[in-house]
Amino acid sequence: MLIAMGVDGNNQILPLAFVIVENESYDSWNWFLYYIKSHVVKEREGICLIFDRHLGILKVVNEHGSPWLEPRGFHRYCLRHFINNFNDKFRNSELKALAYRAGSQNQWLERHPLDRWTLAHDDGRRYGLLTTNLSEIFNSVLKGARFLPITACVQLTFYRLVHYFEVRRPLGSSAQANGDAYTPQVVVKQVALMSKASAHSLRSFNREKGIFKLITQRGKNVQVVNLDKKTCTCEYCSTWASKFSPLPHEAYWPQSQSRQLLPNLELLRNKKGRHRSTRLRNGMDIKEGKNGYLCGICRQSGHNRKKCPSKPR
């Protein structure tokens, strides 16, 4: 299952599109991203695609005429996947930590354009999003869908998505009813910034045009601030306004006008039992700060209960 995710105005995970494909390849990603552009992004330009540098996606987004090339669109690397690949090459946890903080200058990193993986050179295209954790997190919402028959997988995805929207739809409505002009996450940031700014001194130069002189308390830095009239265009309430209809029995489904899809007989399996997964596990499958499995007796890594030195004889 390929998933496209976004965030709403409150920095909450927003599911955009799903598709079930035979495998991850250039053809499947090309097909999926084409329909993302046609039915989700549509005519809107400047959308930023953050991905794990899968070779199929890299080929699609870098092709001549791709809608993900500047200035029509932008593509950036997931920093966690990028640094995990870095660690696979150099096998150094200290360098990995430094690279993630963009503190290390290494030739391997320098070969990749800075605007693709660093926030400092991104020009704001990412909106502060460094990783594809959105998709990884939403996988937990769809837990149990893997290895189900396709129809059951689609139904489970649909009903979990309905619940996801039903829970989040009232949040924007209640905030609007309370007269809140901004999303809860923005309000929290505003309160923190206002508390920090309370120690600064401000001198007005042109209040009509919003021109002020700001002096910080600690560094005594002088900043010139020009406030233009701003309006929120995130349409937070509209994001979750979509309604869903129950799925009718398949006997009532309209006849499809598309061409008939035929099964690929080369993929036919004759063996019994569950199909063996070919998914490659990487650093994204390991929780940060965890060193694999821990012994059930002493809670230390490197062995199990059977071989535990603290096991009673």
Contacts in CASP RR format, 6 or more apart in sequence:
PFRMAT RR
TARGET T0000
AUTHOR 0000-0000-0000
METHOD contacts of the structure
MODEL  1
MLIAMGVDGNNQILPLAFVIVENESYDSWNWFLYYIKSHVVKEREGICLI
FDRHLGILKVVNEHGSPWLEPRGFHRYCLRHFINNFNDKFRNSELKALAY
RAGSQNQWLERHPLDRWTLAHDDGRRYGLLTTNLSEIFNSVLKGARFLPI
TACVQLTFYRLVHYFEVRRPLGSSAQANGDAYTPQVVVKQVALMSKASAH
SLRSFNREKGIFKLITQRGKNVQVVNLDKKTCTCEYCSTWASKFSPLPHE
AYWPQSQSRQLLPNLELLRNKKGRHRSTRLRNGMDIKEGKNGYLCGICRQ
SGHNRKKCPSKPR
1 18 0 8 1.000
1 19 0 8 1.000
1 20 0 8 1.000
1 21 0 8 1.000
1 142 0 8 1.000
1 145 0 8 1.000
1 146 0 8 1.000
1 153 0 8 1.000
1 157 0 8 1.000
2 18 0 8 1.000
2 19 0 8 1.000
2 20 0 8 1.000
2 21 0 8 1.000
2 24 0 8 1.000
2 28 0 8 1.000
2 29 0 8 1.000
2 32 0 8 1.000
3 15 0 8 1.000
3 17 0 8 1.000
3 18 0 8 1.000
3 135 0 8 1.000
3 138 0 8 1.000
3 139 0 8 1.000
4 15 0 8 1.000
4 16 0 8 1.000
4 17 0 8 1.000
4 18 0 8 1.000
4 32 0 8 1.000
4 36 0 8 1.000
4 40 0 8 1.000
5 13 0 8 1.000
5 14 0 8 1.000
5 15 0 8 1.000
5 16 0 8 1.000
5 132 0 8 1.000
5 134 0 8 1.000
5 135 0 8 1.000
5 138 0 8 1.000
6 13 0 8 1.000
6 14 0 8 1.000
6 15 0 8 1.000
6 16 0 8 1.000
6 134 0 8 1.000
7 13 0 8 1.000
7 14 0 8 1.000
7 127 0 8 1.000
7 129 0 8 1.000
7 134 0 8 1.000
8 14 0 8 1.000
8 168 0 8 1.000
8 183 0 8 1.000
8 234 0 8 1.000
8 236 0 8 1.000
8 239 0 8 1.000
8 240 0 8 1.000
9 183 0 8 1.000
9 185 0 8 1.000
9 186 0 8 1.000
9 234 0 8 1.000
9 236 0 8 1.000
9 239 0 8 1.000
10 171 0 8 1.000
10 183 0 8 1.000
10 184 0 8 1.000
10 185 0 8 1.000
10 186 0 8 1.000
10 236 0 8 1.000
11 183 0 8 1.000
11 185 0 8 1.000
12 168 0 8 1.000
13 134 0 8 1.000
13 137 0 8 1.000
13 138 0 8 1.000
14 239 0 8 1.000
15 138 0 8 1.000
15 161 0 8 1.000
15 164 0 8 1.000
16 36 0 8 1.000
16 40 0 8 1.000
17 32 0 8 1.000
17 35 0 8 1.000
17 36 0 8 1.000
17 39 0 8 1.000
17 40 0 8 1.000
18 157 0 8 1.000
19 28 0 8 1.000
19 31 0 8 1.000
19 32 0 8 1.000
19 35 0 8 1.000
20 150 0 8 1.000
20 153 0 8 1.000
20 154 0 8 1.000
21 28 0 8 1.000
21 31 0 8 1.000
21 32 0 8 1.000
22 28 0 8 1.000
22 264 0 8 1.000
22 267 0 8 1.000
23 278 0 8 1.000
24 54 0 8 1.000
24 56 0 8 1.000
25 56 0 8 1.000
26 55 0 8 1.000
26 56 0 8 1.000
26 59 0 8 1.000
26 60 0 8 1.000
29 54 0 8 1.000
29 56 0 8 1.000
29 57 0 8 1.000
29 60 0 8 1.000
30 56 0 8 1.000
30 59 0 8 1.000
30 60 0 8 1.000
33 49 0 8 1.000
33 57 0 8 1.000
33 60 0 8 1.000
33 61 0 8 1.000
33 68 0 8 1.000
37 67 0 8 1.000
41 47 0 8 1.000
41 67 0 8 1.000
45 67 0 8 1.000
45 71 0 8 1.000
45 72 0 8 1.000
45 73 0 8 1.000
46 71 0 8 1.000
46 72 0 8 1.000
46 73 0 8 1.000
46 74 0 8 1.000
46 125 0 8 1.000
47 68 0 8 1.000
47 73 0 8 1.000
47 74 0 8 1.000
48 73 0 8 1.000
48 74 0 8 1.000
48 75 0 8 1.000
48 76 0 8 1.000
48 125 0 8 1.000
48 126 0 8 1.000
48 127 0 8 1.000
49 61 0 8 1.000
49 68 0 8 1.000
49 73 0 8 1.000
49 74 0 8 1.000
49 75 0 8 1.000
49 76 0 8 1.000
50 75 0 8 1.000
50 76 0 8 1.000
50 77 0 8 1.000
50 78 0 8 1.000
50 126 0 8 1.000
50 129 0 8 1.000
50 131 0 8 1.000
50 132 0 8 1.000
51 57 0 8 1.000
51 61 0 8 1.000
51 75 0 8 1.000
51 76 0 8 1.000
51 77 0 8 1.000
51 78 0 8 1.000
51 132 0 8 1.000
52 77 0 8 1.000
52 78 0 8 1.000
52 81 0 8 1.000
52 132 0 8 1.000
52 284 0 8 1.000
53 77 0 8 1.000
53 78 0 8 1.000
53 81 0 8 1.000
53 82 0 8 1.000
53 85 0 8 1.000
60 66 0 8 1.000
60 68 0 8 1.000
61 68 0 8 1.000
61 69 0 8 1.000
61 75 0 8 1.000
62 69 0 8 1.000
67 73 0 8 1.000
68 74 0 8 1.000
68 75 0 8 1.000
69 75 0 8 1.000
74 125 0 8 1.000
75 116 0 8 1.000
76 115 0 8 1.000
76 116 0 8 1.000
76 117 0 8 1.000
76 122 0 8 1.000
76 125 0 8 1.000
76 126 0 8 1.000
77 112 0 8 1.000
77 116 0 8 1.000
77 117 0 8 1.000
78 130 0 8 1.000
78 131 0 8 1.000
78 132 0 8 1.000
79 100 0 8 1.000
79 117 0 8 1.000
79 130 0 8 1.000
79 131 0 8 1.000
80 100 0 8 1.000
80 130 0 8 1.000
80 131 0 8 1.000
80 132 0 8 1.000
80 133 0 8 1.000
80 283 0 8 1.000
80 284 0 8 1.000
81 131 0 8 1.000
81 132 0 8 1.000
81 282 0 8 1.000
81 284 0 8 1.000
82 112 0 8 1.000
82 117 0 8 1.000
83 96 0 8 1.000
83 99 0 8 1.000
83 100 0 8 1.000
84 96 0 8 1.000
84 282 0 8 1.000
84 283 0 8 1.000
84 284 0 8 1.000
86 95 0 8 1.000
86 96 0 8 1.000
86 99 0 8 1.000
86 106 0 8 1.000
86 108 0 8 1.000
86 109 0 8 1.000
87 93 0 8 1.000
87 95 0 8 1.000
87 96 0 8 1.000
87 99 0 8 1.000
88 282 0 8 1.000
89 108 0 8 1.000
90 96 0 8 1.000
90 106 0 8 1.000
90 108 0 8 1.000
95 104 0 8 1.000
95 106 0 8 1.000
98 104 0 8 1.000
99 106 0 8 1.000
99 109 0 8 1.000
102 118 0 8 1.000
102 119 0 8 1.000
102 120 0 8 1.000
109 117 0 8 1.000
114 120 0 8 1.000
114 121 0 8 1.000
115 121 0 8 1.000
115 122 0 8 1.000
115 123 0 8 1.000
115 125 0 8 1.000
119 126 0 8 1.000
119 128 0 8 1.000
119 130 0 8 1.000
122 128 0 8 1.000
136 284 0 8 1.000
141 160 0 8 1.000
141 164 0 8 1.000
142 156 0 8 1.000
142 157 0 8 1.000
142 160 0 8 1.000
144 156 0 8 1.000
145 153 0 8 1.000
145 156 0 8 1.000
145 157 0 8 1.000
146 153 0 8 1.000
147 274 0 8 1.000
147 275 0 8 1.000
148 156 0 8 1.000
155 247 0 8 1.000
158 244 0 8 1.000
158 247 0 8 1.000
161 244 0 8 1.000
162 244 0 8 1.000
165 240 0 8 1.000
165 242 0 8 1.000
165 244 0 8 1.000
168 240 0 8 1.000
169 240 0 8 1.000
169 241 0 8 1.000
171 184 0 8 1.000
171 240 0 8 1.000
172 183 0 8 1.000
172 236 0 8 1.000
172 237 0 8 1.000
172 240 0 8 1.000
173 237 0 8 1.000
175 183 0 8 1.000
175 184 0 8 1.000
175 236 0 8 1.000
175 237 0 8 1.000
176 237 0 8 1.000
180 187 0 8 1.000
181 232 0 8 1.000
182 190 0 8 1.000
182 232 0 8 1.000
183 234 0 8 1.000
183 236 0 8 1.000
199 216 0 8 1.000
199 217 0 8 1.000
199 218 0 8 1.000
200 214 0 8 1.000
200 215 0 8 1.000
200 216 0 8 1.000
200 217 0 8 1.000
201 214 0 8 1.000
201 215 0 8 1.000
201 217 0 8 1.000
202 212 0 8 1.000
202 213 0 8 1.000
202 214 0 8 1.000
202 215 0 8 1.000
203 212 0 8 1.000
203 213 0 8 1.000
203 215 0 8 1.000
204 210 0 8 1.000
204 211 0 8 1.000
204 212 0 8 1.000
204 213 0 8 1.000
205 211 0 8 1.000
205 212 0 8 1.000
205 213 0 8 1.000
209 226 0 8 1.000
210 225 0 8 1.000
210 226 0 8 1.000
210 227 0 8 1.000
210 228 0 8 1.000
211 224 0 8 1.000
211 225 0 8 1.000
211 226 0 8 1.000
211 227 0 8 1.000
212 224 0 8 1.000
212 225 0 8 1.000
212 226 0 8 1.000
212 227 0 8 1.000
213 222 0 8 1.000
213 223 0 8 1.000
213 224 0 8 1.000
213 225 0 8 1.000
214 222 0 8 1.000
214 223 0 8 1.000
214 224 0 8 1.000
214 225 0 8 1.000
215 221 0 8 1.000
215 222 0 8 1.000
215 223 0 8 1.000
216 223 0 8 1.000
269 275 0 8 1.000
286 292 0 8 1.000
291 301 0 8 1.000
292 301 0 8 1.000
293 301 0 8 1.000
293 302 0 8 1.000
293 304 0 8 1.000
294 300 0 8 1.000
294 301 0 8 1.000
295 301 0 8 1.000
295 302 0 8 1.000
295 303 0 8 1.000
295 304 0 8 1.000
295 305 0 8 1.000
295 308 0 8 1.000
296 304 0 8 1.000
296 305 0 8 1.000
296 308 0 8 1.000
297 305 0 8 1.000
297 308 0 8 1.000
297 310 0 8 1.000
297 311 0 8 1.000
298 308 0 8 1.000
298 309 0 8 1.000
298 310 0 8 1.000
303 309 0 8 1.000
305 311 0 8 1.000
END
